[in-house]
Amino acid sequence: MKRRSAGRWLQVVGTGHGLLGAVIYRDVLVDMARDGLIDSVPDRGDRAAAFWFMAAAPALWLGGRLLQAAEEHEDIPAQRAAGVVLTVVGATGTVMMPKSGFPALAGIGGLLLRRSLRGQPGHCSADHVPS
């Protein structure tokens, strides 16, 4: 079975996050675009929730791309740091928001952390990716 990097899986999560956000918040995003984007997001409410949900998508994708570079260069300390952060954020998010995508982050982080602690490049096989 072809092995994919943990960074690639994180990019997939980021892309899925953006697509899901575009569906979930489509009415809010359309209203924001209709009203003009400048100063269209208040501190709280539906628009703020939509903005921060959508802002996470490119951040996740970029984190995945940077992680891929660390994997390609076999930078074990960087992979270990990413594994710790993804595991902690994923576990905390899962506890606080069980019906979310946070378990995917915890799973990717756990796999990456396990491999980095073994001193292996952070690749995980497709049949071991969390759902």
Buried (B, 14 or more C-beta within 10 A) or exposed (E): EEEBBBBBBBBBBBBBBBEBBBEBBEEBBEBBEEEEEEEEBEEEEEBEBBBEBBEBBEEBBEBBBBBBEBBEEEBBEBBBBBBBBBBBBBBEBBEEEEEEBBBBBBBBBBBBBBBBEEEEBBBBEEEEBBE
